[in-house]
Amino acid sequence: RTPQERLASVHALCEALEDEFGATTSANAYMTPANSQGFAPHSDDVDVFVLQLSGSKRWRVYEPDEAHALPRASSPDFETAPPWCRQVVDTVLEPGDLLYAPRGFPHEARSLDSTSLHLTLSTHRQNAWADYLECLVGLAMDKLVAAERGMRRALPRDYLHVLGLQHAGNFVDDKPPPPEDDDDDDLAAVTAARLDPNLDRGRRLGASIRARFAAEARSRLERLVAVAIDETLDDAADEMATKFIAERQPPPEQQQQQPRPPISHATLLYPAGRRIARLVVRDDKALLYHSLHNATAHRKNPVALLEFELDDAPAIELLLSAHPARPVAVNQLPLPSLDDKLALADALYQEGLLRVAQRAAAD
């Protein structure tokens, strides 16, 4: 079991960091005998915070060059610090000291004269621009393929004869003319020679096909970018957010188990926590994902989901955007009747997603 599963204090720390960074955070504990090397030099695909708990440990951290910065995967172990980085930290951590090793910075550690125990907190896994854009482009592509027939059209029958690494240098306009003994007169009759790069006519035809293909690809990519920016920018953010909600730590138990007195139309409400819930719209339904029923173990429990009518979405948005200093009264919710307002607010309140402000709104 991980430290956050065993210790409420570590669980609360991970949950607080997730609130701060908007990215999942996990913890691991490492004990190293006296005068011993920990892991071999390596870099991680996460940002790492090292909290020394007992004993002392010497840490060396290296800054990578531009080509190795911000990797998408952790490195293998190195025998020594790789030549593409320079040492930027050489320090001894004592109990209570904290060290930050950014993603991709190779690091190594060795305990000193006593057993060392430290806690490692890791965050920002798969939380880069590349991850968001990968999601964004995928959603935009799905929408574009469904909406535009041209995206479903077959590729040109000749494109494989003129594109690809083996053809890249063959079909260019500035290629030297073929030898004089090449026979262009039989080109029309020799189908196999139609795109022969050694024949002037074949070379020019191939260059033309490549140019038309590149122009068509550029046009479709520009259309894809337009759809991504204009139509799926928020959808991709919702996808990233719901993944985060499904994987993040639940709030500390004492926060979930607070007694919930009845509410009225004058009750002032605000969210129980930052980034614990996400409202999305799918298939004409308002879906509210939240992390209150998550387990401290990664994805042990399915993410909680509440389903509402689409007309409820503005009221849910208003409640989720409230703040302890700016709570929202039940009677302010944009719903047709007071009963509707109270029913929606009470559903979210009883689920544990809302808290009651200390003062009440005027009737």
C-alpha positions in Angstrom: 0.0 0.0 0.0 1.1 3.5 -0.8 1.8 6.1 1.9 -1.4 8.0 1.1 -3.4 4.8 1.7 -1.8 4.3 5.1 -1.4 7.8 6.5 -4.1 10.4 6.7 -1.5 13.2 6.8 0.1 12.0 3.5 -3.3 11.6 1.9 -4.3 15.2 2.9 -0.9 16.5 1.6 -1.4 14.8 -1.8 -5.0 16.0 -2.0 -3.9 19.6 -1.2 -1.2 19.5 -3.9 -3.7 18.2 -6.4 -5.9 21.2 -5.6 -3.0 23.5 -6.1 -1.6 22.0 -9.3 -4.7 20.6 -11.0 -2.8 17.4 -11.6 -2.8 14.0 -9.9 -0.2 13.6 -7.0 1.1 10.4 -5.5 3.5 9.5 -2.8 6.2 6.9 -2.2 8.4 6.3 0.8 12.1 5.2 0.5 14.3 3.8 3.2 18.0 3.5 2.5 20.6 1.9 4.8 23.5 3.9 6.0 26.2 4.7 3.4 24.2 3.3 0.5 23.3 4.4 -2.9 19.6 4.8 -3.7 18.5 4.4 -7.2 21.0 4.8 -10.0 21.0 8.2 -11.7 17.8 8.6 -13.7 15.2 11.1 -14.7 11.4 10.9 -14.2 8.4 11.8 -16.3 6.9 13.8 -13.3 7.8 16.7 -11.1 9.3 15.4 -7.9 9.3 16.8 -4.3 11.5 15.0 -1.9 10.8 15.5 1.8 13.5 14.1 4.2 11.9 12.4 7.2 14.8 10.9 9.1 18.5 10.5 8.7 20.3 12.4 6.0 21.0 11.9 2.4 23.2 13.6 -0.2 21.4 14.5 -3.4 22.8 15.5 -6.8 20.5 17.0 -9.4 21.5 17.7 -13.0 19.9 20.0 -15.5 19.3 18.4 -19.0 20.1 20.1 -22.3 17.2 21.3 -24.5 17.0 18.0 -26.4 16.4 16.0 -23.2 14.2 18.5 -21.4 10.7 17.6 -20.2 10.6 14.0 -21.3 7.4 12.1 -21.9 8.7 9.0 -20.3 11.1 8.2 -17.4 14.6 7.4 -18.4 16.4 4.1 -17.9 19.0 4.0 -15.1 22.4 5.5 -16.0 25.8 4.3 -14.7 26.8 7.9 -14.2 25.2 11.3 -14.9 24.8 11.5 -18.7 27.0 13.9 -20.7 24.0 15.9 -21.9 23.3 17.5 -18.5 25.2 19.7 -16.0 25.1 19.4 -12.2 23.0 22.2 -10.5 22.4 20.8 -7.0 24.8 19.0 -4.6 23.3 19.1 -1.1 22.6 17.1 2.0 19.0 16.9 3.1 18.3 16.7 6.8 14.9 15.9 8.4 12.4 18.5 7.4 14.3 19.6 4.3 12.5 19.7 0.9 14.1 19.2 -2.5 12.4 19.9 -5.9 13.6 17.9 -8.9 11.8 19.1 -12.1 10.5 16.7 -14.7 13.4 15.3 -16.7 16.2 16.4 -14.4 18.5 13.4 -13.7 19.1 12.9 -10.0 20.8 10.5 -7.6 21.1 10.2 -3.9 23.2 8.4 -1.3 22.6 8.1 2.5 25.2 9.2 4.9 26.1 7.6 8.3 22.6 6.6 9.3 19.5 5.0 7.7 17.6 7.5 5.6 13.9 7.8 5.1 12.3 10.2 2.7 8.9 10.8 1.1 8.7 11.4 -2.6 5.7 13.3 -4.0 5.2 13.1 -7.7 2.9 15.3 -9.8 2.2 16.5 -13.4 2.2 13.1 -15.0 0.6 13.3 -18.5 -0.3 16.9 -17.9 1.6 18.7 -20.6 0.5 20.7 -23.7 1.2 17.6 -25.7 -1.5 15.7 -23.7 -4.1 18.4 -24.1 -3.4 18.9 -27.8 -3.5 15.1 -28.4 -7.0 15.1 -26.8 -8.1 18.3 -28.6 -7.0 17.1 -32.1 -8.7 13.7 -31.5 -12.0 15.3 -30.6 -11.8 17.8 -33.5 -11.0 14.9 -35.9 -14.0 12.9 -34.8 -16.3 16.0 -35.3 -14.8 16.9 -38.7 -15.0 13.3 -40.0 -18.6 13.1 -39.0 -19.5 16.5 -40.5 -17.6 16.6 -43.7 -17.8 14.1 -46.5 -14.4 15.1 -47.9 -12.6 13.8 -44.8 -14.0 10.3 -45.6 -13.0 10.4 -49.3 -10.5 7.8 -50.5 -6.9 8.9 -50.8 -5.5 9.5 -54.4 -4.6 6.2 -56.0 -1.1 7.3 -56.9 0.0 9.0 -53.7 2.0 6.0 -52.5 4.1 6.1 -55.7 5.3 9.6 -55.0 5.3 10.1 -51.2 7.3 8.4 -48.6 11.0 8.4 -47.7 12.1 6.4 -50.7 10.4 8.9 -53.1 11.0 12.1 -51.2 14.0 13.3 -53.4 12.8 11.9 -56.7 10.0 14.1 -57.7 11.3 17.7 -57.6 11.3 20.3 -60.3 15.0 21.1 -59.9 16.1 17.5 -60.5 18.7 17.4 -63.3 17.3 16.4 -66.7 17.5 12.7 -67.5 20.2 11.3 -69.8 19.6 11.9 -73.5 19.1 8.3 -74.3 15.9 8.1 -72.1 13.0 7.4 -74.4 10.0 9.7 -73.6 8.2 8.8 -76.8 7.0 5.5 -75.3 5.9 6.9 -72.0 2.2 7.0 -72.8 2.3 3.4 -73.8 4.3 2.1 -70.9 2.0 2.4 -67.9 4.7 1.2 -65.5 6.9 4.2 -66.5 4.1 6.8 -65.8 5.7 7.9 -62.6 9.3 6.9 -63.3 11.5 9.7 -61.7 14.2 9.0 -64.3 11.9 10.2 -67.1 11.3 13.9 -67.3 7.6 13.5 -67.9 7.3 11.1 -65.0 9.3 13.3 -62.7 7.1 16.3 -63.5 3.9 14.4 -63.1 5.1 13.0 -59.7 6.1 16.5 -58.6 2.6 17.8 -59.5 0.9 15.0 -57.6 3.0 15.6 -54.5 2.3 19.4 -54.7 -1.5 18.8 -55.0 -1.4 16.3 -52.2 0.5 18.7 -49.9 -1.9 21.5 -50.7 -4.9 19.2 -49.9 -3.3 18.0 -46.7 -2.6 21.6 -45.6 -6.1 22.7 -46.4 -7.6 19.8 -44.3 -5.2 20.5 -41.4 -6.2 24.1 -41.4 -9.8 23.1 -41.3 -9.0 20.7 -38.5 -7.3 23.5 -36.5 -10.3 25.7 -37.0 -12.7 23.1 -35.7 -10.4 22.4 -32.8 -10.2 26.1 -31.7 -13.7 27.0 -32.5 -15.6 23.9 -31.5 -13.7 21.5 -29.3 -11.4 23.7 -27.2 -13.7 23.3 -24.1 -14.5 19.7 -24.9 -10.8 18.8 -24.6 -10.5 20.6 -21.3 -13.5 18.7 -20.0 -11.9 15.4 -21.1 -8.7 16.3 -19.2 -10.7 17.5 -16.2 -12.9 14.4 -16.0 -9.8 12.2 -16.2 -8.2 14.2 -13.4 -11.4 13.9 -11.3 -11.4 10.1 -11.8 -7.8 9.7 -10.7 -7.3 12.3 -8.0 -7.4 11.7 -4.2 -10.7 11.9 -2.4 -11.1 14.7 0.2 -10.0 13.8 3.8 -12.6 11.7 5.6 -13.5 14.3 8.1 -14.5 16.6 5.3 -16.9 14.0 3.8 -18.5 13.1 7.1 -19.6 16.5 8.3 -23.2 16.5 9.5 -25.6 18.2 7.0 -28.5 20.1 8.6 -31.5 20.8 6.4 -31.3 23.6 3.9 -34.0 26.1 2.8 -34.6 28.5 -0.1 -32.6 31.2 1.9 -29.5 28.9 2.5 -26.2 30.2 1.1 -24.1 27.5 -0.5 -20.6 27.2 -1.9 -18.5 24.2 -3.2 -17.0 21.8 -0.7 -13.6 21.9 -2.4 -11.6 23.1 -5.3 -11.6 20.9 -8.4 -13.5 18.1 -6.8 -16.3 18.2 -9.5 -16.7 18.8 -13.2 -19.8 19.5 -15.1 -19.9 18.4 -18.8 -22.7 18.1 -21.3 -23.1 15.0 -23.4 -26.0 13.6 -25.3 -28.3 16.4 -24.1 -27.6 15.6 -20.5 -25.8 17.5 -17.8 -23.3 15.1 -16.2 -21.5 16.0 -13.0 -18.4 13.9 -12.2 -16.9 14.2 -8.7 -14.1 12.7 -6.7 -15.8 12.3 -3.3 -16.1 8.6 -3.6 -12.7 8.0 -5.1 -10.3 5.6 -3.3 -6.8 6.6 -2.2 -5.6 3.7 -4.3 -5.4 4.7 -8.0 -8.8 4.1 -9.8 -9.9 1.5 -7.2 -13.4 3.0 -7.3 -15.2 4.1 -10.4 -15.7 7.8 -10.6 -19.0 9.1 -9.2 -21.4 10.5 -11.7 -24.7 12.5 -11.2 -27.0 13.0 -14.1 -29.2 16.0 -14.5 -31.5 17.5 -17.2 -29.8 20.0 -19.5 -31.9 22.8 -18.1 -30.2 22.3 -14.7 -26.8 23.1 -16.1 -26.8 26.9 -15.5 -27.8 26.4 -11.9 -25.1 23.8 -11.3 -22.5 26.1 -12.9 -23.6 28.9 -10.6 -23.2 26.7 -7.5 -19.8 25.3 -8.6 -18.5 28.8 -9.3 -19.5 30.1 -5.9 -16.9 30.9 -3.2 -17.0 31.0 0.6 -16.8 34.8 0.4 -19.4 34.9 -2.4 -21.9 32.1 -1.6 -25.1 31.6 -3.7 -28.5 31.5 -2.2 -30.8 28.6 -3.2 -33.5 31.1 -4.3 -31.0 32.7 -6.7 -30.7 29.6 -8.8 -31.9 30.0 -12.4 -34.7 27.4 -12.3 -38.4 27.9 -12.9 -39.8 27.1 -9.4 -38.6 27.2 -5.8 -39.2 23.5 -5.5 -36.8 22.9 -8.5 -34.2 25.1 -6.9 -34.4 23.4 -3.6 -34.4 19.9 -5.1 -31.3 20.6 -7.1 -29.4 22.3 -4.4 -30.3 19.6 -1.9 -29.2 16.8 -4.2 -25.7 18.4 -4.5 -25.6 19.2 -0.8 -26.5 15.7 0.3 -23.9 14.3 -2.0 -21.4 16.4 -0.1 -20.5 18.7 -3.0 -21.7 21.9 -1.3 -21.2 23.5 2.1 -23.5 26.0 4.0 -22.2 29.5 4.5 -22.6 30.9 8.1 -25.1 33.6 7.2 -28.4 33.2 5.6 -29.8 35.2 2.6 -32.7 37.6 3.0 -36.1 36.1 2.3 
